[in-house]
Amino acid sequence: MKNLTIRNRFTNELPADPDETNEIRQVSKAVFSYVNPTKPSNPKLIHASEEVAEMIGISADEIQSEEFLNVFSGEEILPHTRPYAMCYAGHQFGNWAGQLGDGRAINLTEVEHDNQFFTLQLKGAGKTPYSRTADGLAVLRSSIREYLCAEAMYYLGIPTTRSLSLMLSGDEVLRDILYNGNPAYEKGAVVCRVAPSFIRFGSFEMLTARNELKNLKEFVEYNIKYYFPEIKGEPKEQYLQFFKTVANTTREMILHWQRVGFVHGVMNTDNMSIHGITIDYGPYGWLENYDPNWTPNTTDSQNRRYRFGNQPQIAQWNLYQLANALYPLINEAEPLEKILESFITEFDSDYKKMILSKLGLVTPIENDDEFIAYLESNLQLSETDMTIFYRNLNKFKKTDSPENALKSIEDAFYNPEEIKDTILDNWLLWFTDYLEHLNNETTSDEERNKLQNAVNPKYVLRNYMAQLAIDAADKGDYSLIAELYELLKKPYEEQPEKERWFAKRPDWARSKVGCSMLSCSS
C-alpha cells in the first residue's frame, strides 16, 4: 500500500492517555489512549470495496495483497502509525452513562488522499481501555450488517461512514444475541470503517463533565481548524458557528433517514457524529410497513425512544447535550437556544418539501400539512410497504382516475383484502386530492417520474435481505454479500434482472430474529 499518505494530526496534537497499558480504567485529561489491535488467529478477506480503497489511495490490486489482509484484520500495524481508541462519554437512552469510549473500535491512523483526510478504524479488533466488561470483538452477523449498510447508505445519498473491508478473524466469539441467558459461539469478524473522523457529541460531553475546560477549548479549536476551516471570527463566534454547522448537518442527515425509512435504533449521544454522518450501525432497521412507532432495537422495545417517528426530536435532544457541553466556552445560553429552537422549525419545513418531492410535486400547495398528514395516516390504516408505495407512484398518469391511481400501488399492501369500506374511501379521497395537485403541475408525467425516481429508491437493505446474507455466510457462502453489495450501489435504478429484491417482507421474516428486532449484541 505504497500510496497511503499517513497523517497523524489527532494523535500529534491532542492530549494522550499517559498510561499505555491495555487495562479497563477511567481515563482523565486525555481524549485518546494508545492501544494495539488483538492479533487474529486466521484472518480471511470476505469482501472489500474497490471504490473506498481508491478513495483513500489503495489500488484494486493491493486489496488482494497479504499486507492488506494483515493491516485491516489487525495482524500488522502500518509503519509510522500508532493505533488508538478514543475517550468519550454519552447519554444512553436519555440517561447519563459517564465514560464510554471506543470499546470495540480501534483507530489505525489518518490518511490524506486527493486533498481529503480519512480516519481508518477497525471495529471488532479487540479490547481497549474502554471495553468495560466486554471483549472488544465483533461477530460476523453484525459485521455483515454494518459493512453492507454503510455502503448502501452512501449510494442512497445519505451522509455516512464508509466500509473498506470485511474480514473473518478466524476466532470464535461468545455472544448472547437476545440477552436471554443463552449465549453461543459465533464467527468473529473485523470491519474497517472510513470517515473524516469518528469524533462524537460524547467526546465534548466527556471533557465538560470532568471540568477539563482547557482540553475542551483545545479540542473544539482542533475540530474547527481541520474539519470546519470555513469558520472564522472571534473565538466565541467560532464556537457558536461550529455548533450551528453541526446542527445543520445533523438535520440534513435525519431528513435523509426519514426519506428512505431508515431507523438507526440507538441514537445515543455517543453515536452522533460532529460531521452529520451516520455512524455505528448496530440494531438499525428499515421500515417495511409504514409505522412511525417502530424501533428495531430490543433494548428500546418498551419505551420506543428511538422509534422512526421520533428521530428528529431525539436529534434535537442530543444537540441540547452538545450545547451543554460547549456552554462553558460560550457562557451565553440565548444564542445556543436559538439554534436549538430553529432545529425543529427548519426540519419541519424541509420535511414537507422532501415529502412533496417524493410525491413528484414541485409547486408549493396550500394546506400541505393536512395533505401530508392525511397520507401518513392512510399509510397506517393497513400494513403498507413504504418503499414500494413511493416507488410505484410513478406508475400512473395524472389524467388517470383515483381508482386507477390506487390500483398502481396495490402491490405495497401486505393485506390487499383490507382495502375496502372506510379504508378504501380514505385512499380514494387522498388520491383525488393528489391528482388535482399533479394536474396543477407544469411537469409532464415523464419528467415527474424522473424526479420521483431520484428520491424514491427501488432497493434498500431490507432486514430480511441482510439476514439471508448472514445465514449464507454462516455456512461459508459469501456470494450473497457480493450480490447485495452490487445491487445496493444502484438503488434508484430499475435493475430488472434483480427484480426479486423489489418485494415486500416475506412472512417468514415477520418475527424472525435479525429481521424484525435486533439487539446491540455485536
C-alpha positions in Angstrom: 0.0 0.0 0.0 2.7 2.3 -1.1 0.4 5.2 -1.9 -1.1 5.6 1.5 -0.1 9.0 2.8 -0.1 8.8 6.6 -1.2 11.9 8.7 -1.4 11.7 12.4 -2.9 15.0 13.3 -5.2 13.6 16.0 -2.5 11.9 18.0 0.1 14.5 17.3 -1.9 17.5 18.5 -4.3 16.3 21.2 -3.6 15.0 24.8 -2.9 11.3 25.1 -3.5 9.0 28.0 -0.1 8.6 29.6 -1.0 5.1 30.7 -0.3 2.8 27.8 -1.4 -0.5 29.4 -4.5 -2.1 27.9 -6.4 -2.3 31.1 -10.0 -1.3 31.7 -10.0 2.0 33.5 -11.2 5.6 33.8 -9.1 7.8 31.6 -8.8 11.5 32.5 -7.1 14.5 31.0 -6.9 12.8 27.6 -9.0 12.3 24.5 -7.5 9.0 23.5 -5.4 6.0 24.6 -2.8 4.2 22.6 -3.8 0.6 22.0 -2.9 -2.2 19.5 -5.4 -4.5 17.9 -5.7 -8.1 19.0 -4.0 -10.3 16.5 -6.5 -12.6 14.8 -5.7 -16.3 14.6 -6.5 -16.9 10.9 -7.8 -13.8 9.1 -9.6 -14.1 5.8 -10.9 -11.4 3.4 -14.6 -11.8 2.7 -15.2 -8.6 0.7 -13.7 -5.2 0.1 -14.8 -2.0 -1.6 -12.6 -1.0 -4.5 -14.3 2.4 -4.6 -13.4 3.1 -0.9 -9.9 1.7 -1.4 -9.3 4.1 -4.3 -10.8 7.0 -2.3 -8.0 6.6 0.3 -5.2 5.7 -2.0 -5.2 1.9 -2.2 -5.3 0.2 -5.7 -7.6 -2.7 -6.6 -4.5 -5.0 -6.9 -3.4 -4.1 -3.4 -6.7 -5.3 -2.0 -5.6 -8.9 -2.7 -2.2 -8.5 -1.1 -1.1 -10.1 2.1 -0.3 -6.6 3.5 -3.9 -5.5 3.0 -5.2 -8.7 4.8 -2.8 -8.2 7.7 -3.3 -4.5 8.2 -7.1 -4.5 8.0 -7.5 -7.6 10.2 -5.3 -6.1 12.9 -2.5 -8.6 12.3 0.1 -5.8 11.4 0.4 -2.1 12.2 1.2 0.3 9.4 4.6 1.9 9.6 4.8 5.4 11.2 1.4 4.9 12.9 0.2 4.3 16.5 -3.3 2.9 16.8 -5.6 4.4 19.4 -9.0 4.3 21.0 -10.9 7.5 21.7 -12.2 8.6 25.1 -15.8 9.9 25.2 -18.9 9.8 27.3 -22.6 9.9 26.4 -26.2 9.8 27.2 -27.7 6.4 26.6 -31.5 6.1 26.2 -31.7 9.6 27.8 -29.5 8.8 30.9 -26.0 10.0 31.6 -23.7 7.0 31.2 -20.4 8.6 32.1 -17.2 7.4 30.3 -17.9 5.1 27.4 -15.2 5.4 24.7 -14.1 3.1 21.8 -14.9 -0.2 23.5 -14.7 -2.3 20.3 -13.2 0.1 17.8 -9.5 0.9 17.2 -8.4 3.8 15.0 -5.4 2.7 12.9 -4.4 6.1 11.5 -5.4 9.1 9.5 -4.5 9.3 5.8 -4.6 12.0 3.2 -5.6 11.5 -0.5 -6.6 14.0 -3.1 -6.6 16.8 -0.5 -9.1 14.9 1.7 -8.4 13.3 5.1 -9.8 10.0 6.3 -9.6 8.1 9.5 -9.3 4.3 9.2 -10.9 2.4 12.1 -11.2 -1.3 12.8 -14.4 -2.4 14.5 -14.1 -5.7 16.4 -10.3 -5.7 16.7 -10.1 -6.4 20.4 -10.1 -5.0 23.9 -9.4 -1.3 24.7 -9.2 0.6 28.0 -12.9 1.5 27.3 -14.3 -2.1 26.7 -15.8 -2.2 30.2 -16.9 -5.8 30.7 -16.7 -6.7 27.1 -14.0 -8.3 24.9 -13.9 -5.6 22.1 -14.6 -8.2 19.4 -17.4 -8.4 16.9 -19.3 -11.2 15.3 -19.8 -11.9 11.6 -23.5 -11.3 11.9 -23.3 -7.7 13.0 -20.2 -7.0 10.8 -22.0 -8.0 7.6 -24.9 -5.7 8.6 -22.5 -2.8 9.2 -20.4 -3.4 6.1 -23.4 -3.6 3.7 -25.5 -0.8 5.3 -22.8 1.9 5.3 -22.2 1.4 1.6 -25.9 1.1 0.9 -26.5 4.4 2.7 -23.7 6.1 0.7 -25.2 5.1 -2.6 -28.6 6.3 -1.4 -27.0 9.7 -1.0 -27.1 9.7 2.8 -24.1 11.0 4.8 -22.4 8.1 6.3 -19.2 6.3 7.3 -17.9 4.1 4.5 -16.8 0.4 4.6 -13.4 -0.6 3.2 -13.2 -4.3 4.1 -14.9 -7.2 5.9 -12.7 -9.9 7.4 -13.1 -13.1 9.2 -10.8 -13.2 12.2 -10.6 -17.0 12.5 -11.7 -16.8 16.1 -15.0 -17.6 17.8 -16.8 -15.0 19.9 -19.3 -15.8 22.6 -22.5 -13.7 22.4 -26.0 -13.7 23.9 -27.9 -12.4 20.9 -31.2 -11.8 22.7 -29.8 -11.2 26.2 -31.9 -14.1 27.5 -29.2 -16.2 29.1 -28.5 -18.3 26.1 -25.0 -17.3 24.8 -23.5 -19.2 21.9 -20.2 -19.0 19.9 -20.3 -17.2 16.6 -17.7 -16.4 14.0 -15.6 -13.4 14.8 -15.1 -10.6 12.2 -13.5 -7.2 11.7 -14.8 -4.3 9.6 -12.6 -1.4 8.5 -14.7 1.8 8.6 -13.6 5.1 7.0 -14.8 8.6 7.9 -13.4 12.1 8.1 -13.2 11.3 11.8 -15.1 9.4 14.4 -15.5 12.3 16.8 -18.9 12.3 18.6 -21.1 14.5 20.6 -20.0 12.5 23.6 -16.3 13.5 23.0 -17.2 17.0 24.2 -19.5 15.8 26.9 -16.7 13.9 28.5 -14.4 16.9 28.8 -17.0 19.2 30.2 -18.3 16.6 32.7 -14.8 16.3 34.1 -14.3 20.1 34.0 -11.3 19.7 31.7 -12.1 23.1 30.1 -8.6 23.7 28.8 -8.7 20.4 26.9 -12.3 21.2 25.8 -11.2 24.5 24.3 -8.2 22.9 22.6 -10.4 20.1 21.3 -13.1 22.4 19.8 -10.4 24.5 18.2 -8.8 21.4 16.7 -12.1 20.4 15.2 -12.7 23.9 13.7 -9.2 24.1 12.4 -9.3 20.8 10.5 -12.9 20.0 9.8 -14.6 23.4 9.6 -11.9 25.7 8.3 -14.5 28.0 6.8 -15.4 29.2 10.3 -13.7 32.5 11.1 -14.1 35.3 13.6 -13.7 35.7 17.4 -13.4 32.5 19.4 -16.9 32.7 20.9 -18.4 33.3 17.5 -16.4 30.4 16.1 -17.8 28.1 18.8 -21.3 29.1 18.0 -20.8 28.6 14.3 -19.3 25.2 15.0 -22.4 24.3 16.9 -24.7 25.7 14.2 -22.9 23.8 11.5 -23.2 20.5 13.4 -26.9 21.2 14.0 -27.5 21.9 10.3 -25.7 18.8 9.0 -27.4 16.7 11.6 -30.8 18.0 10.5 -29.9 17.1 6.8 -28.9 13.6 7.8 -32.1 12.9 9.8 -34.1 14.2 6.8 -32.5 11.6 4.6 -33.2 8.9 7.1 -36.9 9.8 7.1 -36.9 10.0 3.3 -35.9 6.3 2.9 -37.4 4.8 6.0 -34.1 4.2 7.9 -34.2 3.7 11.7 -30.9 4.0 13.5 -32.1 2.2 16.6 -29.6 3.6 19.1 -29.3 7.3 18.8 -27.3 7.8 22.0 -25.1 10.9 22.1 -22.0 8.8 21.8 -23.4 7.6 18.4 -23.8 11.0 16.9 -21.1 12.4 14.7 -20.0 16.0 14.5 -19.8 15.6 10.7 -23.5 14.9 10.4 -22.8 11.4 9.1 -24.5 8.1 10.1 -22.2 6.1 12.4 -22.4 2.9 14.4 -24.7 0.6 12.6 -25.9 -1.6 15.4 -29.6 -2.6 15.8 -30.7 -0.5 12.8 -33.6 -1.4 10.5 -35.6 -0.3 7.5 -39.3 0.3 7.7 -41.2 -2.5 6.0 -44.8 -1.4 6.7 -45.0 2.3 7.4 -45.1 2.6 11.2 -43.7 5.7 12.9 -43.7 3.9 16.2 -41.4 1.1 15.0 -38.0 0.6 16.5 -35.6 -2.3 15.6 -33.9 -2.3 19.0 -35.0 -4.9 21.5 -33.5 -2.8 24.3 -35.9 0.0 23.3 -39.0 -2.1 22.8 -40.8 -0.8 25.8 -40.3 2.9 25.7 -39.6 3.2 21.9 -37.4 6.3 22.5 -35.6 5.7 19.2 -38.7 4.9 17.0 -38.8 6.1 13.4 -41.1 9.0 14.0 -39.1 10.3 17.0 -35.7 10.6 15.3 -35.9 14.3 14.6 -36.8 15.1 18.2 -34.0 12.8 19.5 -31.5 14.6 17.2 -32.6 17.9 18.8 -32.3 16.4 22.3 -28.8 15.2 21.6 -27.9 18.6 20.2 -29.1 20.0 23.6 -26.5 17.8 25.3 -23.8 19.0 22.9 -24.8 22.6 23.6 -24.5 22.0 27.3 -21.0 20.6 26.7 -20.0 23.7 24.7 -21.6 26.2 27.1 -18.5 26.7 29.3 -16.7 28.1 26.3 -19.6 30.4 25.3 -21.2 31.4 28.6 -24.4 32.6 26.9 -27.4 30.4 26.7 -29.5 32.5 24.3 -27.6 32.0 21.1 -27.4 28.3 21.7 -31.1 28.1 22.5 -31.9 30.0 19.2 -30.1 27.4 17.2 -31.8 24.6 19.1 -35.2 26.1 18.7 -34.8 26.6 15.0 -33.8 23.0 14.5 -37.3 21.5 14.6 -38.8 24.5 12.8 -36.4 24.2 9.9 -36.7 20.4 9.9 -40.5 20.6 9.6 -40.2 22.9 6.7 -37.6 20.7 5.0 -39.6 17.6 5.7 -42.7 19.0 3.9 -40.6 19.8 0.9 -39.0 16.4 1.0 -42.3 14.5 1.1 -43.7 16.6 -1.7 -40.6 15.8 -3.8 -41.3 12.1 -3.1 -44.8 12.7 -4.5 -43.4 14.5 -7.6 -44.9 17.8 -6.6 -42.7 20.8 -7.4 -45.2 23.6 -6.9 -46.0 24.6 -3.3 -49.5 23.6 -2.3 -51.9 25.1 0.2 -52.6 23.1 3.4 -49.6 20.9 2.8 -49.6 19.9 6.5 -53.1 18.4 6.2 -52.3 16.8 2.8 -49.2 15.1 4.1 -50.8 14.1 7.5 -53.7 12.5 5.6 -51.3 10.5 3.5 -49.3 9.3 6.5 -52.5 8.4 8.3 -53.7 6.3 5.4 -50.3 4.5 5.2 -51.1 3.2 8.7 -54.7 2.0 8.0 -53.4 -1.2 6.7 -49.8 -2.6 6.5 -48.3 -0.6 3.6 -44.7 -1.1 2.4 -43.1 2.3 2.4 -40.5 1.7 -0.3 -42.9 0.1 -2.8 -45.6 2.6 -2.2 -43.5 5.6 -3.0 -41.6 3.9 -5.9 -44.8 2.8 -7.6 -46.4 6.3 -7.5 -44.8 6.8 -10.9 -46.9 4.1 -12.5 -50.0 6.2 -13.3 -50.6 9.3 -15.3 -52.1 12.4 -13.9 -55.1 12.0 -16.2 -56.0 8.7 -14.6 -58.9 8.2 -12.2 -58.3 7.9 -8.4 -59.3 4.2 -8.7 -56.6 3.6 -11.3 -54.0 5.5 -9.3 -54.8 3.5 -6.3 -54.5 0.2 -8.3 -51.0 1.2 -9.3 -49.7 1.0 -5.7 -51.7 -2.1 -4.6 -48.5 -4.2 -4.5 -47.5 -2.1 -1.5 -50.3 -3.5 0.6 -49.5 -6.6 2.8 -53.2 -7.4 3.1 -54.9 -6.0 0.0 -58.2 -7.6 1.0 -58.4 -4.9 3.8 -58.6 -2.1 1.3 -62.3 -1.7 1.4 -65.1 0.3 3.0 -63.7 3.2 5.1 -60.1 2.4 4.2 -60.9 2.4 0.5 -62.8 5.7 0.8 -59.9 7.4 2.6 -57.5 6.3 -0.1 -59.7 7.4 -2.9 -60.2 10.8 -1.3 -56.5 11.3 -0.9 -55.7 10.2 -4.5 -58.4 12.6 -5.7 -56.5 15.5 -4.0 -53.2 14.2 -5.2 -54.3 14.0 -8.8 -55.6 17.5 -8.5 -52.2 18.7 -7.3 -50.5 16.8 -10.1 -52.7 18.4 -12.7 -51.7 21.8 -11.4 -48.0 21.0 -12.2 -46.4 22.0 -15.5 -44.1 18.9 -15.5 -45.1 16.0 -17.7 -45.6 12.5 -16.4 -42.2 11.5 -17.8 -40.5 14.4 -16.1 -42.3 13.7 -12.8 -41.2 10.0 -13.0 -37.6 11.1 -13.3 -37.9 13.4 -10.3 -39.6 10.8 -8.2 -37.2 8.0 -9.1 -34.3 10.2 -8.0 -35.6 10.4 -4.4 -37.6 7.2 -4.0 -35.2 4.2 -4.0 -36.3 0.9 -5.5 -33.8 -1.1 -3.5 -32.9 -0.7 0.2 -31.2 -3.1 2.5 -34.3 -4.7 4.0 -33.7 -6.6 7.2 -34.5 -10.0 5.7 -32.1 -9.4 2.9 -29.2 -8.8 5.3 -30.3 -11.9 7.3 -30.2 -14.1 4.2 -26.7 -12.9 3.6 -25.8 -13.7 7.2 -27.3 -17.1 7.1 -25.4 -18.0 3.9 -22.2 -16.6 5.3 -22.5 -18.7 8.4 -22.3 -21.7 6.0 -19.2 -20.3 4.3 -21.1 -18.9 1.3 -20.3 -15.2 0.8 -21.8 -14.8 -2.7 -25.0 -13.1 -1.4 -22.9 -10.4 0.3 -21.3 -9.6 -3.1 -24.7 -9.7 -4.8 -26.4 -7.3 -2.4 -23.3 -5.0 -2.4 -23.7 -4.6 -6.2 -27.5 -4.3 -6.1 -27.3 -1.5 -3.4 -24.8 0.5 -5.4 -27.6 1.4 -7.8 -30.6 1.8 -5.5 -32.5 4.2 -7.8 -32.1 2.2 -11.0 -34.6 -0.3 -12.2 -32.2 -3.3 -12.4 -34.8 -5.6 -14.0 -32.5 -8.6 -13.6 -32.7 -8.1 -9.8 -36.4 -7.5 -9.5 -36.7 -10.3 -6.9 -35.3 -7.8 -4.3 -38.1 -5.3 -5.0 -40.6 -7.2 -2.9 -42.4 -6.9 0.4 -41.0 -8.6 3.5 -41.8 -12.3 3.3 -44.0 -13.8 6.0 -41.1 -15.9 7.5 -39.3 -12.6 8.3 -42.1 -11.0 10.2 -40.9 -12.2 13.6 -37.5 -13.8 12.8 -34.6 -12.7 15.0 -32.5 -10.3 12.9 -35.4 -9.3 10.7 -38.0 -7.7 13.0 -36.0 -6.8 16.1 -32.3 -6.8 16.9 -30.1 -6.3 20.0 -27.0 -4.3 20.4 -25.1 -7.7 20.6 -22.1 -7.5 18.4 
